[in-house]
Amino acid sequence: MNRKLIILDLDGTTLNSDSKITDTTRYIIQEAASLGNIVSIITGRPYRIAMPFYRRLGLTSPLITFNGGLGLIPGEKWPGACQITFDRHIVNTIFKRQRELGLNLMAAEDRSHLMANKPSNAKLARETLDYFPSRLKSGQILTQDNINFDPVCLAVQVQPFCMQLVTKYLRTNYKGIVKPAVWGGSLNVIEIAAQNVTKVTGIKKLAKYYHIANKDIIAFGDQDNDYNTLKFVGHGVAMKNGLPDVKAVADDVTEYDNDHDGVARYLKSYLGLPY
């Protein structure tokens, strides 16, 4: 069997409902990597939130976060490293209009920086996986015109009746510059990133760097931000717990969900691991 490029989404896929990687999943993924396959995380999570899982799996491959906005090998130089940002003045403009747009929280970040307009409450911090931290240092408080870096992502938590207003505002004023991605569920969160940021862009970089043909790429996912990934790769696998639209474009669906080591069980069978 040719060497595979194995693409792992985190939430709802490699992680269980408690946002943990089980010992079984860790073991199987490490066995897959030990056979010479390239295992890489590509997630919508920020770098700071994805790193603990990268370490937990013991990976040495590139880590791609912010849905393709940031790619690097932690602690090493990688020719494919990238950080795709957008102009900080967009953050300033949105900040000035936060009341008009019905924004409760704003959090802008890249690999090294995080700034938010205010701390969130502890419950919301947990529910949003710490996208909106409940604790901020004095230098992390976002105010009018004080952001000193171009962000990879700006996440905003919006009043329920203002979701369409915010997405319309962004598409009208920043068409072709940034794109909004709406979270599912009741948290009313919109992520804003540069227009050209996609998980597929990250996959193409990895495939080129490791000289792996598309037919030898297998990717796992469950949500809207995995749709194009599973459609693009040679073997796209939707989770049993994934969205119907994602399952519809996948080549296969796991027999088990993310709470029952769905990724690990699938890889064990797919790679013929005798463990």
C-alpha positions, 0 to 999 in steps of 0.5 A: 500500500502506498504511503497515505496522507491522513487528514484529521479534523478535531471536534466531532471527529478525532475528539470525543464529546468531552473534547478528549483524545482517547488512548485507543485513538492515540495508539492507532494514529501513532501506529499509522504514523509509525508505518510511514504515513503522514498524519496531519491535523487540519482544524478550525481551532486556533493554534493555541487551542489545537496545540495540546492535541498535537502534542497528545498525538505525538505528531511531527508533521505540519499542524494547520489551524484556523481552517487553513489560515495558519500552517507550520511545524511547531518548533521547526522550519517548514518551507510550506509554513504560512499565515494568511491574514487580513488588514487589522483596520477591518477589525477597527472598523467592526469594533467601532460599529459593534453596538450597531451590529449587535456584537457582544464579543470580539476576539482577534488572533494569529499564531502569537497574539490574542486580543478581545474586547472583553472577557467572556463569562466562564460558561461561554468560554467553555461552550466556545472552546475558549475562543472567547477567553474568560481571562485576559491580560491588560495588553489583550484588551481590544480597544478602538485602534489599538490592535497591533497585528493583522489577524488570521481570524476575528471571531464575533459572538452576536445577538441572535437577531443580528446574525443576518445583519452581520453577515450581510454587512461583511459580504457587502463591505468586504466582498473578496477580502474576507469571508464569514463562516457561521457556526452551527448551533445556538452560540451565534458565532461568526468567524471572519477570515481572509477570502482565500483561506480553506482547509483544501489549500492546506491539504494541497500544500501537504500533498505537494511537500510530501509528494503524495497523490490525491488518491492517497489522501484520506480525510475525516470530518463531520461539519460544514467546514469539512465539506470541501475537504471530503469532496476534494480528497481521494478518500473522504470519510464522514463521521457517523455523527456528521452532518447529512450534507457532509455524508452525502459528498463523502466516499465512506462513513465511519461505522462508529461515531466520535464517542466510540473511536470512529476514526481509530476503528476506521483507520485500523481496518483501512490500513490493515493494522493488526492491533 
